[in-house]
Amino acid sequence: MKVKVDDRGYYGNFGGAYIPEMLYPNVEELRQNYEAILAEPEFQKQFNRLLKDYVGRPTPLYLANRLSEKYGAKIYLKREDLCHTGAHKVNNTVGQILLAQRLGKKKIIAETGAGQHGVATATVCALMGVECIVYMGEVDMARQKPNVERMRILGTEVRPAKSGSRTLKDATNEAMRHWINNPTDTHYIIGSVVGPHPYPEMVARFQSVISKEMKSQLQSEIGRENPDYVIACVGGGSNAAGAFYHYYDQEEVQLVAVEAAGKGNNTGQSAATTTLGRPGVLHGSKTILMQTDDGQVVEPYSISAGLDYPGIGPVHAHLFETGRARFLSATDDEAMEAGIALSKLEGIIPAIESAHAFAALDQLEFKTEDVVVINLSGRGDKDLDTYIQWGKY
């Protein structure tokens, strides 16, 4: 099955650009220029040099022996937690800051939930000497305080989103309002594979370095490029898109996306979009989202700020609708237990977002010869307070 975005920004039935007229020039400028800019040899040279020397790529592909023994398969971890700033998010922000400079933009805005994208944006803006404002929900600012302070130390202004559930959805709303009011000098660095075309495909391409490296690393490690499974957590879905990108059309590779079920999918406190949602328009694209019968967005809930989002990127909606990827969900407790288990088995404390991917191991059955790659998308430093409050370790 071919998974490819078309000229209008659709993956099958999902995608497009549903935007107010005032945003049209911004989005159209991006759409008309981003592919040509990305193809420039000088852009590629600068991007790849920064990924190597600044971000620390390639990230290791680590055979987790004790985890493998527990689940009866060869389980590898793609160590995105070892990127500079502590998560995969910086792959995209490096690409977008270089793009913004070539478009002549002088200011940057962004949204963030867990704070990792905000930190990654603040980091590249400090690197390039560019003014930066990050919008973050008040609730997320409280539960991710270390990341708020990291952004401020890096010279970024963090503005609280005080409407709605005061989480990621509302931060995105505020960032889009800001962009409407400052269209000419400002670039919006969206952190996930969401938003109007060309953002979902552009972000996925910057993150596709993850699966590109996985293929060459597996070839060296086991003599073949393709694993049997690739597992990743999904909120908006940037780390999953990066991990899946070069395997979209390799149907022998099972793609497994893990959403946040919060306190349970039947409790009204969940963020499991594919279980609870249906098609609609959110933040500029047609996708699957949690909504009421009259189209109002249902407030999501997850213990992890980065998965606390009522929709998924349109590419993931397409993967779900076509059956190309299998979508599972994990509750707060299941994710936290998986995070503690990884910590004790392998000496790696994962971000709570990433811990959801590890929770899928209890829902899958493997053969001893199966090769499984889990995208360990972030490290757990930012989540220590949440681990401590949960307390069951």
Legacy VTK file of the C-alpha trace (Angstrom):
# vtk DataFile Version 3.0
C-alpha trace
ASCII
DATASET POLYDATA
POINTS 393 float
0.000 0.000 0.000
1.435 3.369 -1.010
1.304 6.002 1.740
1.927 9.344 0.083
0.629 12.868 0.405
-1.043 14.266 -2.720
-0.756 17.758 -4.200
-3.603 19.041 -2.012
-1.993 17.738 1.163
-4.191 14.675 1.615
-3.253 11.193 2.736
-6.256 9.333 1.387
-9.280 10.980 3.017
-7.324 13.027 5.556
-5.265 16.214 5.459
-5.704 19.412 3.466
-5.514 23.002 4.649
-8.646 24.288 6.422
-7.492 27.759 7.365
-8.912 31.263 7.783
-8.284 33.599 4.865
-5.833 35.662 6.912
-3.518 32.655 7.265
-3.611 31.723 3.611
-0.526 33.790 2.577
1.604 32.235 5.358
0.633 28.667 4.581
0.789 29.168 0.823
4.278 30.681 1.094
5.405 27.556 2.940
3.681 25.186 0.515
5.228 26.823 -2.531
8.764 26.983 -1.152
9.469 24.241 1.376
10.226 21.375 -1.025
12.608 23.452 -3.128
14.378 24.741 -0.014
14.687 21.253 1.476
16.201 20.011 -1.784
18.924 22.689 -1.871
22.363 21.096 -1.415
23.415 23.870 0.970
20.285 23.345 3.111
20.915 19.600 3.245
24.572 20.148 4.117
23.736 22.552 6.969
20.828 20.408 8.241
22.849 17.193 8.272
25.851 18.875 9.880
23.690 20.212 12.722
22.013 16.824 13.194
25.459 15.240 13.529
27.430 17.827 15.488
24.697 19.576 17.497
21.868 17.066 17.964
24.202 14.076 18.285
22.952 11.866 15.470
22.888 9.064 14.595
21.206 7.972 17.819
22.027 4.403 18.908
19.884 1.364 18.160
20.234 -0.569 21.407
19.447 -4.269 21.898
17.589 -4.373 25.221
18.652 -7.823 26.447
16.671 -8.038 29.667
13.529 -6.613 28.073
13.982 -9.056 25.177
14.265 -11.957 27.595
11.068 -10.910 29.374
8.976 -10.755 26.181
10.602 -13.514 24.150
11.732 -11.459 21.146
14.704 -9.336 20.044
13.709 -5.853 21.211
15.738 -2.872 20.066
15.343 0.681 21.352
15.857 3.629 19.006
17.467 6.000 21.474
15.893 9.367 20.583
16.112 10.147 24.308
19.833 10.710 23.724
19.260 13.618 21.329
20.311 17.062 22.539
17.333 18.451 24.544
16.221 14.924 25.493
13.762 13.969 22.752
13.226 13.590 19.014
11.615 17.031 18.733
14.887 18.784 17.925
15.174 16.970 14.568
12.218 19.018 13.341
13.109 22.335 14.970
16.584 22.316 13.425
15.002 21.826 10.010
12.325 24.462 10.510
14.638 27.173 11.853
16.821 26.774 8.750
13.685 26.943 6.602
12.433 30.055 8.422
15.755 31.811 7.867
15.598 31.126 4.142
12.064 32.552 4.090
13.330 35.746 5.751
11.389 35.285 9.002
12.702 37.180 12.044
10.532 35.739 14.842
9.429 32.255 15.859
6.339 31.021 17.690
5.518 27.490 18.794
3.119 25.464 20.905
4.083 22.768 23.371
2.422 20.195 25.609
5.068 18.170 27.421
7.466 21.033 26.855
9.951 19.025 24.783
9.012 20.747 21.523
9.077 24.088 23.314
12.565 23.385 24.639
13.724 22.190 21.217
12.344 25.366 19.608
13.861 27.598 22.284
17.166 25.784 21.780
17.438 26.380 18.027
16.259 29.985 18.429
19.052 30.574 20.962
21.472 28.884 18.564
20.456 31.185 15.717
19.794 34.343 17.767
16.079 34.525 16.891
13.276 35.910 19.092
10.965 33.119 20.307
7.552 32.863 22.008
6.144 29.486 23.083
2.514 28.951 24.049
1.828 26.323 26.699
-1.317 25.378 28.592
-1.420 26.486 32.217
-2.025 22.897 33.350
0.985 21.688 31.368
3.135 24.530 32.708
2.461 23.293 36.232
3.165 19.616 35.550
6.182 20.273 33.303
7.805 23.093 35.285
11.417 22.005 34.589
10.823 22.412 30.863
9.227 25.833 31.388
12.347 26.985 33.203
14.619 25.478 30.552
12.817 27.525 27.895
13.156 30.688 29.957
16.872 30.069 30.597
17.290 29.706 26.822
15.795 33.190 26.379
12.285 32.246 25.240
9.073 33.847 26.495
6.561 31.204 27.655
2.969 32.410 27.387
0.239 30.490 29.245
-2.901 29.328 27.442
-5.726 29.911 29.922
-8.764 28.803 27.903
-10.480 25.411 27.615
-8.650 22.563 29.291
-5.483 24.729 29.393
-3.441 21.976 27.700
-1.921 21.306 24.268
-5.053 21.928 22.175
-5.463 25.363 23.731
-1.780 26.232 23.342
-2.106 25.404 19.632
-5.172 27.650 19.374
-3.262 30.548 20.940
-0.244 30.066 18.697
-2.451 30.092 15.602
-4.145 33.319 16.773
-0.732 34.895 17.218
0.315 33.842 13.707
-2.841 35.353 12.202
-1.953 38.676 13.834
1.738 38.563 12.836
1.780 37.020 9.367
4.742 38.651 7.659
7.715 38.436 10.026
6.841 35.297 12.037
7.229 31.580 11.343
5.190 29.061 13.319
7.228 25.948 14.138
4.532 23.302 14.609
5.911 20.413 16.638
3.890 17.490 15.382
2.464 16.032 12.169
-0.680 18.148 12.582
-1.960 21.429 11.187
-2.616 22.555 7.621
-0.647 21.200 4.670
2.356 21.304 4.271
3.096 20.936 8.004
2.206 17.245 8.502
4.394 16.097 5.616
7.154 18.620 6.320
7.475 17.610 9.982
7.353 13.912 9.032
10.190 14.444 6.559
12.376 16.136 9.144
11.641 13.286 11.570
12.143 10.575 8.935
15.836 10.566 9.850
14.725 8.202 12.648
13.589 5.377 10.349
16.352 6.129 7.840
18.912 5.417 10.556
16.972 2.408 11.806
17.207 0.763 8.389
20.973 1.126 8.094
21.529 0.170 11.739
19.414 -2.980 11.416
21.274 -3.902 8.236
24.538 -3.733 10.179
23.119 -5.467 13.243
21.017 -8.314 11.834
21.725 -8.303 8.091
18.358 -6.867 6.996
16.804 -3.410 6.980
13.288 -4.362 8.037
12.204 -5.358 11.540
9.014 -7.310 12.172
7.510 -4.544 14.338
7.995 -0.811 14.821
6.235 0.520 17.925
5.761 4.195 18.853
3.480 6.316 21.016
1.049 8.655 19.254
-0.477 11.944 20.330
-0.222 14.219 17.324
2.295 11.683 16.151
5.656 13.164 15.100
7.868 10.506 16.640
5.681 7.744 15.205
5.677 9.360 11.760
9.468 9.538 11.880
9.792 5.923 12.989
7.253 4.656 10.430
8.209 6.883 7.467
10.588 4.590 5.580
8.431 1.554 6.389
5.058 2.889 5.184
5.223 0.787 2.020
7.020 -2.227 3.543
3.925 -4.220 4.437
5.881 -7.044 6.080
6.736 -4.528 8.835
3.930 -4.234 11.388
3.469 -0.624 12.467
2.037 -0.274 15.980
0.840 3.093 17.293
-0.012 3.446 20.987
-2.399 6.150 22.170
-3.084 7.365 25.697
-6.174 5.812 27.288
-5.871 7.971 30.408
-8.037 6.596 33.187
-9.734 4.236 30.709
-11.519 4.603 27.388
-14.937 4.303 29.038
-14.304 6.885 31.780
-14.555 10.133 29.829
-10.904 10.777 30.709
-8.906 9.508 27.762
-6.972 10.699 24.713
-7.386 7.522 22.618
-8.471 9.266 19.427
-8.951 6.278 17.132
-11.080 4.487 19.735
-13.242 7.459 20.671
-13.036 9.817 17.681
-14.450 10.270 14.213
-13.535 12.365 11.166
-13.598 16.137 11.502
-11.417 19.225 11.173
-8.932 20.216 13.869
-6.185 22.849 13.709
-6.283 23.180 9.948
-6.609 19.624 8.663
-9.215 16.915 8.280
-8.376 14.073 10.594
-9.869 11.849 13.305
-10.666 13.669 16.514
-12.660 13.322 19.689
-15.828 15.414 19.347
-19.424 15.678 20.462
-22.394 14.980 18.185
-22.542 18.668 17.268
-18.824 18.845 16.461
-17.429 20.400 19.643
-13.981 19.099 20.581
-14.027 16.750 23.562
-11.356 17.607 26.130
-8.735 14.848 26.194
-6.952 13.560 29.266
-3.634 11.797 29.772
-1.081 11.695 32.550
1.437 12.536 29.820
1.242 16.132 28.615
2.596 15.235 25.178
-0.226 12.774 24.415
-2.981 14.962 25.870
-4.390 15.910 22.445
-7.901 15.285 21.033
-6.769 14.318 17.518
-4.015 12.650 15.532
-2.046 13.757 12.500
-3.787 13.090 9.168
-1.154 10.558 8.108
-1.987 8.509 11.205
-5.708 8.836 10.511
-4.966 7.371 7.073
-2.839 4.562 8.521
-5.696 3.748 10.906
-8.482 3.891 8.312
-6.598 1.704 5.840
-5.418 -0.744 8.493
-1.763 -0.186 7.581
-0.960 0.506 11.236
-2.412 -1.175 14.284
-3.608 1.257 16.935
-3.550 0.263 20.600
-3.992 2.305 23.757
-2.517 2.231 27.240
-3.940 3.668 30.442
-2.018 5.947 32.778
-1.275 3.056 35.123
-0.208 0.722 32.310
2.162 3.345 30.914
3.620 4.208 34.309
4.168 0.528 35.119
5.890 0.055 31.756
8.107 3.075 32.404
9.166 1.741 35.807
9.760 -1.724 34.319
12.065 -0.302 31.632
13.912 1.695 34.276
14.550 -1.401 36.406
15.301 -3.776 33.528
17.513 -1.570 31.363
18.569 1.405 33.485
16.668 3.833 31.245
13.937 6.094 32.649
11.680 6.973 29.694
9.475 9.984 29.161
5.925 9.047 30.132
4.880 9.565 26.514
7.407 6.943 25.401
6.373 4.640 28.250
3.017 4.204 26.490
4.841 2.511 23.600
6.421 0.030 26.021
3.010 -0.743 27.511
2.080 -2.249 24.123
4.471 -5.140 24.772
1.896 -6.657 27.121
-0.763 -6.493 24.383
1.241 -8.202 21.626
2.401 -11.774 21.125
5.853 -12.337 19.647
7.796 -15.231 18.185
11.337 -15.727 19.467
12.812 -14.730 16.097
10.795 -11.479 15.876
12.762 -8.249 15.685
10.965 -5.384 17.417
12.049 -1.724 17.368
10.515 0.642 19.926
11.022 4.349 19.384
12.201 5.622 22.756
11.242 9.171 21.852
12.234 11.003 25.031
13.864 10.704 28.431
12.111 10.917 31.753
13.971 13.732 33.496
11.063 16.095 32.849
8.606 13.605 34.380
10.286 12.821 37.693
7.653 14.720 39.691
4.891 12.718 37.982
6.705 9.434 38.641
7.165 10.472 42.273
3.493 11.442 42.700
2.391 8.151 41.115
4.717 6.518 43.600
4.328 2.790 42.800
7.957 1.830 42.399
LINES 1 394
393 0 1 2 3 4 5 6 7 8 9 10 11 12 13 14 15 16 17 18 19 20 21 22 23 24 25 26 27 28 29 30 31 32 33 34 35 36 37 38 39 40 41 42 43 44 45 46 47 48 49 50 51 52 53 54 55 56 57 58 59 60 61 62 63 64 65 66 67 68 69 70 71 72 73 74 75 76 77 78 79 80 81 82 83 84 85 86 87 88 89 90 91 92 93 94 95 96 97 98 99 100 101 102 103 104 105 106 107 108 109 110 111 112 113 114 115 116 117 118 119 120 121 122 123 124 125 126 127 128 129 130 131 132 133 134 135 136 137 138 139 140 141 142 143 144 145 146 147 148 149 150 151 152 153 154 155 156 157 158 159 160 161 162 163 164 165 166 167 168 169 170 171 172 173 174 175 176 177 178 179 180 181 182 183 184 185 186 187 188 189 190 191 192 193 194 195 196 197 198 199 200 201 202 203 204 205 206 207 208 209 210 211 212 213 214 215 216 217 218 219 220 221 222 223 224 225 226 227 228 229 230 231 232 233 234 235 236 237 238 239 240 241 242 243 244 245 246 247 248 249 250 251 252 253 254 255 256 257 258 259 260 261 262 263 264 265 266 267 268 269 270 271 272 273 274 275 276 277 278 279 280 281 282 283 284 285 286 287 288 289 290 291 292 293 294 295 296 297 298 299 300 301 302 303 304 305 306 307 308 309 310 311 312 313 314 315 316 317 318 319 320 321 322 323 324 325 326 327 328 329 330 331 332 333 334 335 336 337 338 339 340 341 342 343 344 345 346 347 348 349 350 351 352 353 354 355 356 357 358 359 360 361 362 363 364 365 366 367 368 369 370 371 372 373 374 375 376 377 378 379 380 381 382 383 384 385 386 387 388 389 390 391 392
